[in-house]
Amino acid sequence: MRNQIREYFIKAKDSDLIALSFSGVISAFGFSPFNLFFLSLIGFAVYFVKFENAVSIKQALKGTFAFAFCFHLASLYWFACPLLVSPEKHAIFIPFALTLAPAYLSLFWLIPAFIVKKYSRGLWQDVFVLSALLALTMYFYGHYLPGFPWVYVGYIWLCCDSMAQSLSLVGIHGLNLITLLMSGVLGAGAVVFKKSNNKMTLCITWSLVVDLMALMFAFGYCRLLYNPTEYTSYTARIVQGNLSQREKMDKHEVFTNLQKHIALSEHSSFIDFIIWPEASIPYLYRENSWKLNRLLQSPLSYGETLIAGAVREDITTHKIFNSIIIVDCFGRNTECYDKIRLVPFGEYIPLRKYLPWQGLAVDIGDFDRGDKSRIIEVNGLKMIFAICYEAVFPQDFIPKEGRADVIINVTNDAWFGCTIEPFQHLQIVRARAIESGLPLIRVTNFGISAVFDALGRELGRVPICEHGVFDFFVPKNVPITPYGKFGDNIFFVLVLMSLGLAFMMKNGKE
């Protein structure tokens, strides 16, 4: 069997699959914590080269799937980590987590690949059309399907504050398209050079990419230079308990875990807001939980407020929500925010009764979806809340009625341990601050908790795998950004421009 596999992969016609698989893997190193953005550009450039060289639709689709699958697998291998919390129950599902999720996301890429290869009009036309359709595909499964809008290629630019400022103009979907075009142009230049030894075309294409990167950097540098961080008079403390998921789930440690958060919240000077992470209250919370409320108010002085994650039961409807509750210094629950976007297979099981593997589903309770407005005013400060996974949806931070002063993101990344997931999550959430022009306060149980100003500059953090607190003045927001004003309409204009340029070009392979 080993010999057969070896013979299959050493065939000349399959060497492209090996190259594409390797390129997919190295492309994942453009994201945090590695931040090797040039590897993503090179990896996607190789994909464009191999796609153009494919002699049939079948070969193009095989190559596309190989690249996309390895890209998603290398970026999202941590999907399997929650199954290791109780391995005796769930370890059997690890192969499915490692294969089905990357395969599902990769299947979407086959649609633009098929369209472009079937109706190919030439090298440069293919680059512009494929880039536009891939960007549209990412937009589509991030908005309308149970996709996972996580490893967007545009996030590679968050390695540099200056480069990341382009998010304020075009948003992540626009930056996806620009990044794909960069890689496509690099790849097209390499194809022309290989076919005709045209060094001039190679130099021009690569110079265009470098010039565009320089322009992005210059814009970002100036934006940062002329917008220094300003602060409100509000003070806040973020609390990171650093509890492993097994500790959080241990019924014998419930009160100890609560006491740890209370102890970390105690302070001597006045603090307007003390913020705990997702599900940090280890009991089922009800509005009439007077004993629990008295415990929660214990670290609060007059005028102070606790913002904490909790699993909440509505005493009227008996629905269960993943929530943020707000408790004042008198122990009153003054407001709640209930999570709207739930994690499939994490907070609910789609089509639960039809699934054959009820062993896993039994352990996952179905939360109800919230329906309240996302902006809540607390002591005069307008807050937009996002619980964990909700922060990966940029469209949810476009103001519909009024504008917030700050984004509060609470999450629990302990499910994933010390993997790349907490670092990726931090960068993705930071993008929301730059896009919207709103400061961001991110509080996690396991790390990384951090504070960013309205341009995404980090002001302080509590590192991963450490318990601790960080006190700060809440930064001010900045005037609404172009993306905050027009949303993804800018992205659609860029797509139309890309397609228009493609169809204006002369037919031909070079």
C-alpha positions in Angstrom: 0.0 0.0 0.0 2.8 2.4 0.9 4.5 1.8 -2.5 1.3 2.5 -4.3 0.8 5.8 -2.5 4.5 6.7 -3.2 4.1 5.9 -6.9 0.9 8.0 -7.1 2.6 11.1 -5.7 5.8 10.9 -7.8 3.9 10.8 -11.1 4.7 13.9 -13.1 1.1 15.0 -13.4 0.7 14.9 -9.6 3.8 17.0 -8.8 1.6 20.1 -9.0 -0.7 18.7 -6.3 2.3 18.3 -4.0 3.5 21.9 -4.8 0.0 23.3 -4.2 -0.5 21.4 -1.0 2.9 22.7 0.3 1.9 26.2 -0.8 -1.4 26.0 1.0 0.5 25.1 4.2 3.0 27.9 4.0 0.2 30.4 3.2 -1.1 29.8 6.7 2.1 31.2 8.2 1.0 34.7 7.1 -1.4 34.8 10.1 -0.7 35.5 13.7 1.4 34.5 15.7 3.9 33.9 12.8 3.0 37.1 10.8 5.1 36.0 7.8 2.8 37.8 5.4 5.2 37.3 2.4 4.7 33.5 2.7 1.0 34.0 2.1 1.6 36.2 -0.9 4.1 33.6 -2.3 1.8 30.7 -1.5 -1.2 32.3 -3.2 1.1 33.3 -6.1 2.1 29.7 -6.6 -1.6 28.8 -6.7 -2.3 31.3 -9.4 0.6 29.9 -11.4 -0.5 26.3 -11.1 -4.1 27.3 -11.9 -3.1 29.0 -15.1 -0.9 26.1 -16.1 -3.6 23.5 -15.5 -4.5 21.9 -18.9 -8.0 20.9 -18.0 -10.9 21.9 -15.7 -10.5 18.7 -13.7 -6.8 19.5 -13.0 -7.6 23.0 -12.0 -10.3 21.8 -9.6 -8.0 19.2 -8.1 -5.3 21.8 -7.6 -7.7 24.3 -6.1 -9.0 21.8 -3.6 -5.5 20.6 -2.6 -4.3 24.2 -2.0 -7.5 25.3 -0.2 -7.7 22.1 2.0 -4.1 22.4 3.1 -4.4 26.1 3.7 -7.5 25.6 5.9 -6.1 22.6 7.7 -2.8 24.3 8.6 -4.8 27.4 9.8 -7.6 25.7 11.6 -6.1 22.5 13.0 -7.1 23.7 16.5 -10.7 22.8 15.6 -9.8 19.4 17.2 -8.7 20.9 20.5 -12.1 21.1 22.2 -12.5 17.4 21.7 -9.4 16.8 23.9 -11.0 18.4 26.9 -12.9 15.1 27.5 -11.0 12.7 25.2 -12.6 9.7 26.6 -15.9 10.9 25.1 -14.9 12.9 22.0 -11.4 11.8 20.8 -13.1 9.6 18.2 -14.3 12.7 16.4 -10.9 14.3 16.0 -10.3 12.9 12.5 -13.7 14.4 11.4 -12.8 17.8 12.9 -9.5 17.8 11.1 -10.9 16.9 7.7 -14.5 17.8 7.3 -14.2 21.5 8.3 -11.3 22.2 5.9 -13.0 20.2 3.2 -16.3 22.1 3.6 -14.6 25.5 3.4 -12.5 24.4 0.4 -15.5 23.2 -1.6 -16.6 26.8 -2.0 -13.4 27.7 -3.8 -14.2 25.2 -6.5 -17.0 27.4 -7.9 -14.9 30.4 -8.9 -12.2 28.0 -10.1 -14.6 26.1 -12.4 -16.1 29.4 -13.8 -12.8 30.9 -14.6 -11.2 27.8 -16.1 -14.3 27.1 -18.2 -14.6 30.6 -19.6 -10.9 31.5 -19.6 -10.0 34.6 -21.7 -6.3 34.8 -21.0 -3.7 35.1 -18.2 -4.4 38.6 -17.0 -8.2 38.3 -17.3 -8.1 35.1 -15.3 -6.1 36.8 -12.5 -8.6 39.6 -12.1 -11.7 37.5 -12.5 -10.5 34.7 -10.2 -9.4 37.1 -7.5 -12.8 38.9 -7.6 -14.7 35.6 -7.5 -12.6 34.2 -4.7 -13.2 37.4 -2.7 -16.9 37.2 -3.4 -16.9 33.5 -2.3 -15.4 34.4 1.0 -17.9 37.2 1.4 -20.8 34.8 0.6 -19.9 32.0 3.0 -19.1 34.6 5.7 -22.5 36.2 5.4 -25.1 33.8 4.2 -24.0 30.2 5.0 -22.9 28.4 8.1 -19.3 29.2 7.0 -16.5 30.3 9.2 -15.2 33.8 8.3 -11.9 33.3 10.1 -8.8 32.8 7.8 -9.5 35.6 5.4 -6.2 36.3 3.5 -6.5 40.1 4.2 -5.7 39.5 7.9 -2.1 38.9 7.0 -1.6 42.7 7.0 -2.4 43.0 10.8 1.2 42.1 11.4 1.9 45.9 11.0 -0.2 48.7 12.4 0.5 50.9 9.4 -0.5 48.3 6.8 -3.6 47.4 8.8 -5.0 50.9 8.5 -6.3 50.0 5.0 -9.1 48.2 6.8 -10.6 51.6 7.6 -11.0 52.3 3.9 -12.1 49.0 2.4 -12.8 46.6 5.2 -11.6 43.0 5.4 -13.4 41.9 2.2 -11.9 44.7 0.2 -8.5 43.9 1.7 -9.0 40.2 0.7 -9.5 41.3 -2.9 -6.5 43.5 -2.9 -4.3 40.8 -1.4 -5.5 38.2 -3.9 -4.8 40.6 -6.7 -1.3 41.2 -5.4 -0.6 37.4 -5.4 -2.3 37.0 -8.7 -0.1 39.7 -10.3 3.0 38.1 -8.8 2.0 34.8 -10.2 1.1 36.1 -13.6 4.5 37.8 -13.9 6.2 34.5 -13.1 4.1 32.8 -15.8 5.1 35.3 -18.5 8.7 35.1 -17.5 8.8 31.3 -17.6 7.1 31.2 -21.1 8.9 34.0 -22.8 11.8 35.0 -20.5 10.3 38.5 -20.5 12.2 40.1 -17.6 10.6 43.4 -18.2 7.1 42.1 -17.4 8.4 40.3 -14.3 10.0 43.5 -13.0 6.9 45.6 -13.8 4.5 43.3 -12.1 6.6 42.8 -9.0 7.2 46.6 -8.8 3.5 47.2 -9.0 3.0 45.0 -5.9 5.8 46.6 -4.0 4.5 50.1 -4.9 1.0 49.2 -3.7 2.4 47.9 -0.4 4.4 51.1 0.0 1.2 53.1 -0.7 -0.7 51.1 2.0 2.2 51.6 4.4 2.4 55.4 3.7 -1.4 55.8 4.2 -1.3 53.9 7.4 1.8 55.7 8.8 0.2 59.1 8.2 -3.1 58.0 9.7 -1.4 56.8 12.8 0.8 59.9 13.0 -2.0 62.4 12.8 -4.4 60.5 15.1 -2.7 60.1 18.5 -4.5 58.1 21.1 -7.0 60.1 23.1 -8.8 59.0 26.3 -12.1 59.4 27.9 -12.5 60.0 31.7 -13.9 56.5 32.1 -11.7 53.9 33.8 -11.9 50.1 33.4 -10.2 46.9 34.6 -10.0 43.7 32.6 -9.8 40.5 34.6 -8.2 37.3 33.3 -8.6 34.3 35.6 -6.5 31.8 33.5 -8.7 28.8 34.2 -8.3 25.7 32.0 -11.4 24.4 30.5 -11.3 21.4 32.7 -11.1 23.6 35.8 -14.1 25.6 34.5 -16.1 22.4 34.0 -15.1 20.9 37.4 -18.2 21.1 39.6 -16.1 21.0 42.7 -14.2 24.1 41.7 -17.2 26.3 40.9 -17.1 28.5 44.0 -13.3 28.7 43.9 -13.4 29.9 40.3 -15.9 32.6 41.2 -13.8 33.7 44.2 -10.8 34.0 42.0 -12.5 36.5 39.8 -13.8 38.4 42.8 -10.3 38.6 44.3 -8.8 39.8 41.1 -11.5 42.5 40.9 -10.7 44.1 44.3 -9.1 47.5 44.1 -8.4 50.6 46.1 -9.1 53.4 43.6 -12.3 54.1 41.8 -12.9 52.1 38.6 -16.0 52.7 36.5 -16.1 49.2 34.8 -14.8 45.9 35.9 -15.0 43.4 33.0 -15.0 39.6 33.3 -14.7 37.1 30.4 -17.3 34.9 28.7 -19.2 32.5 31.0 -17.0 33.7 34.0 -20.0 33.4 36.3 -20.0 29.7 37.0 -23.6 29.4 38.0 -26.8 29.6 35.9 -27.7 33.2 36.2 -31.3 34.5 36.8 -32.4 38.1 37.4 -33.7 37.1 40.8 -30.5 35.4 41.9 -30.1 37.7 44.9 -27.4 35.7 46.7 -25.3 35.5 43.6 -25.8 39.2 42.9 -24.6 40.0 46.4 -21.4 38.1 45.6 -21.0 39.9 42.3 -21.4 43.3 43.9 -18.8 42.6 46.7 -15.8 44.0 44.8 -17.7 47.1 43.7 -17.7 50.5 45.3 -20.4 53.2 44.9 -20.9 54.1 41.2 -18.9 51.1 39.9 -20.3 48.5 37.5 -19.5 44.9 36.7 -19.8 43.6 33.2 -19.5 39.8 33.1 -20.2 36.8 30.9 -22.8 34.3 32.1 -25.1 31.6 31.0 -28.5 33.2 31.7 -32.0 31.8 32.1 -34.8 34.2 31.3 -37.2 33.8 34.2 -40.2 34.5 32.1 -39.6 32.3 29.0 -37.1 29.9 30.6 -34.9 30.3 27.5 -31.1 29.8 28.0 -28.7 32.4 26.6 -25.0 33.0 26.4 -25.1 36.5 27.8 -23.3 39.5 29.1 -24.9 40.8 32.3 -24.4 44.2 33.8 -24.5 44.5 37.6 -24.4 47.8 39.5 -22.9 48.5 42.9 -26.3 47.7 44.6 -26.3 44.2 43.1 -29.0 45.0 40.6 -28.9 43.4 37.1 -29.5 46.6 35.1 -29.1 45.2 31.6 -28.3 42.1 29.6 -26.9 41.3 26.2 -27.8 37.9 24.7 -25.5 36.4 22.1 -27.0 36.5 18.6 -24.6 34.5 16.5 -24.2 31.0 18.0 -21.3 28.6 17.1 -22.5 25.6 15.2 -21.6 22.4 17.0 -20.4 24.4 19.9 -23.5 26.3 21.2 -26.1 24.4 19.2 -26.3 21.3 17.0 -27.8 21.9 13.6 -30.4 19.3 12.8 -29.7 17.6 16.1 -32.3 14.9 15.9 -31.1 13.7 12.5 -27.5 13.3 13.4 -26.2 9.8 14.1 -23.5 10.8 16.6 -25.6 11.7 19.5 -22.7 10.9 21.9 -21.2 14.4 21.3 -24.5 16.2 20.9 -25.7 15.2 24.3 -22.9 17.3 25.9 -23.8 20.4 24.0 -26.8 22.4 25.2 -28.7 24.4 22.6 -28.6 28.1 23.5 -31.3 30.4 22.3 -30.5 33.4 20.1 -30.7 36.9 21.5 -32.7 39.6 19.6 -31.8 42.8 21.5 -30.1 45.8 20.1 -26.3 45.6 20.1 -25.7 49.1 21.5 -26.2 49.5 25.2 -25.5 52.6 27.2 -23.9 52.0 30.6 -23.3 55.0 32.8 -23.2 57.3 29.8 -20.8 55.1 27.7 -22.3 53.5 24.6 -21.1 50.0 24.2 -21.4 47.5 21.4 -21.0 43.9 22.7 -19.6 40.9 21.0 -19.4 37.5 22.6 -16.5 35.3 21.3 -17.3 34.2 17.7 -19.5 37.3 17.0 -16.5 39.5 16.6 -15.5 37.8 13.4 -18.4 39.3 11.5 -17.4 42.8 10.3 -20.9 43.7 9.0 -22.3 43.6 12.6 -20.2 46.6 13.6 -21.6 48.9 10.9 -23.8 51.4 12.8 -27.5 51.2 11.9 -28.9 53.5 14.5 -26.5 55.7 16.2 -22.9 54.9 16.9 -21.1 53.3 19.9 -18.2 54.6 21.9 -16.4 51.3 22.4 -16.5 47.6 21.5 -16.5 45.1 24.4 -15.5 41.6 23.4 -15.6 38.8 26.0 -14.6 35.3 25.1 -13.2 32.0 26.5 -10.3 30.6 24.4 -9.4 28.0 27.0 -11.0 25.4 24.8 -8.1 25.7 22.4 -5.2 25.9 24.9 -1.8 27.4 23.9 -2.4 26.9 20.2 -2.4 29.6 17.4 -6.2 30.1 17.9 -6.0 32.8 20.7 -3.4 34.8 18.6 -5.5 34.6 15.4 -8.7 35.5 17.4 -7.0 38.6 18.9 -5.9 39.9 15.5 -9.3 39.3 13.9 -11.0 41.2 16.7 -8.5 44.0 16.4 -9.5 44.4 12.8 -13.0 45.4 14.0 -11.6 48.4 15.8 -9.7 49.7 12.7 -12.7 49.2 10.4 -15.1 51.0 12.7 -12.9 53.6 14.3 -14.0 52.3 17.8 -11.7 51.4 20.6 -11.8 47.7 21.6 -11.7 46.1 25.0 -11.1 42.3 24.8 -11.4 40.1 27.9 -10.7 36.4 27.8 -10.5 33.7 30.4 -7.3 32.1 29.2 -5.7 34.9 27.2 -5.0 37.0 25.4 -6.9 39.9 27.0 -6.0 43.3 25.6 -7.0 46.9 25.0 -6.8 48.7 21.6 -7.4 52.3 20.6 -9.7 53.3 17.7 -6.9 52.7 15.2 -6.0 49.3 16.5 -2.9 50.2 18.5 -2.4 48.0 21.5 -2.4 49.8 24.8 -1.8 46.9 27.1 -2.5 43.2 27.6 -2.6 40.2 30.0 -0.6 37.5 28.2 -1.8 34.0 27.4 -1.6 31.4 30.2 -1.4 34.0 32.9 -3.9 35.4 35.4 -4.0 39.0 36.1 -5.6 42.4 35.5 -5.0 45.5 33.5 -6.3 49.0 34.5 -6.7 51.8 31.9 -8.6 54.8 30.8 -11.1 53.9 28.0 -9.8 55.4 24.7 -12.0 57.8 22.6 -13.4 56.8 19.3 -12.4 58.6 16.1 -14.7 60.0 13.4 -16.5 57.3 11.4 -14.3 55.6 8.8 -15.1 55.2 5.1 -15.8 51.6 5.8 -17.9 52.4 8.8 -20.0 54.8 6.7 -20.4 52.7 3.5 -19.7 49.2 4.7 -19.2 46.5 2.1 -20.5 48.7 -0.7 -16.8 49.7 -1.2 -15.9 46.0 -1.6 -18.5 45.6 -4.3 -17.2 48.6 -6.2 -13.7 47.1 -6.1 -15.1 43.8 -7.4 -16.8 45.6 -10.3 -13.6 47.5 -11.1 -11.6 44.2 -11.1 -14.1 42.5 -13.4 -14.3 45.6 -15.6 -10.6 45.7 -16.0 -10.6 42.0 -16.9 -13.1 42.4 -19.7 -11.4 45.5 -21.1 -8.2 43.6 -21.6 -7.2 42.0 -24.8 -7.7 38.3 -25.2 -4.5 36.2 -25.1 -2.3 34.3 -22.8 0.2 37.2 -22.1 
